[in-house]
Amino acid sequence: MTPLEKTEALYQELVAWYGEGGDRETRAACKLLMVALIKLKEHGGPGWHGLIEEYLIMLKNDPARFQRMLEANRGKDKRQGADPDRSDRLIA
């Protein structure tokens, strides 16, 4: 499993944890976002918030590009070899 696939699996596990509660998908996504934000702040250097802003702008203005970026990180197992163009190394 790639890191993105592992993250998606964790998201599904969190959704299941909330059971039949209201807004369970949103609550699970918020938990992942909260952890991601603090980790970016801790490890992302002085420009950590700029990266977040770039992703938000891309998601708002060019959702197809954002989806392509996600797809570039999906389903590539580095143990089996990655694409020579290194598109598997895109951040996301």
C-alpha positions in Angstrom: 0.0 0.0 0.0 1.2 3.5 -0.7 1.1 6.2 1.9 -2.0 7.7 0.3 -3.8 4.3 0.3 -2.9 3.9 3.9 -4.3 7.3 4.7 -7.5 6.6 2.9 -7.8 3.3 4.8 -7.3 5.1 8.1 -10.0 7.6 7.0 -12.4 4.7 6.4 -11.6 3.2 9.8 -12.3 6.6 11.4 -15.6 6.9 9.6 -16.6 3.4 10.8 -15.5 4.4 14.4 -18.1 7.2 14.3 -20.8 4.5 13.6 -24.1 6.0 12.5 -23.3 9.4 14.0 -24.1 12.5 12.1 -21.5 14.1 9.8 -19.2 11.1 10.4 -17.3 11.6 7.1 -16.7 15.2 7.9 -15.6 14.5 11.5 -13.2 11.8 10.3 -11.7 14.1 7.7 -11.3 16.9 10.3 -9.4 14.6 12.6 -7.0 13.7 9.7 -6.7 17.4 8.8 -6.0 18.5 12.4 -3.1 16.0 12.7 -1.8 16.9 9.2 -1.8 20.6 10.0 0.1 20.3 13.2 2.7 17.9 11.6 3.1 20.4 8.7 3.7 23.2 11.2 6.2 21.1 13.1 8.2 19.7 10.2 7.3 21.9 7.1 9.7 24.7 7.8 9.0 28.4 7.6 6.8 28.0 4.5 4.5 25.4 5.8 1.4 27.6 5.6 2.2 28.6 2.0 2.0 24.9 0.9 -1.4 24.7 2.5 -2.6 27.8 0.8 -1.3 26.5 -2.6 -3.3 23.3 -2.1 -6.5 25.2 -1.1 -6.2 27.5 -4.1 -5.6 24.5 -6.4 -8.6 22.6 -4.9 -10.8 25.7 -5.3 -9.7 26.9 -8.7 -8.5 23.7 -10.5 -10.0 20.6 -8.8 -9.1 18.5 -11.8 -5.4 19.3 -11.3 -5.7 18.5 -7.6 -7.4 15.2 -8.5 -4.5 14.4 -10.9 -2.0 15.1 -8.2 -3.8 12.6 -5.9 -4.0 10.0 -8.6 -0.2 10.4 -9.2 0.2 9.2 -5.6 -2.3 6.4 -5.8 -1.6 2.7 -6.5 2.2 2.9 -7.0 4.1 0.5 -4.8 7.7 1.7 -4.7 8.8 -1.9 -4.0 7.6 -2.8 -7.4 9.3 0.1 -9.1 8.1 3.6 -9.8 7.6 5.6 -12.9 10.8 6.9 -14.4 9.3 10.4 -14.5 9.2 10.3 -10.7 5.5 11.5 -10.7 5.1 9.2 -7.7 7.1 11.7 -5.7 4.6 14.5 -5.9 3.7 15.9 -2.5 0.2 15.0 -1.3 
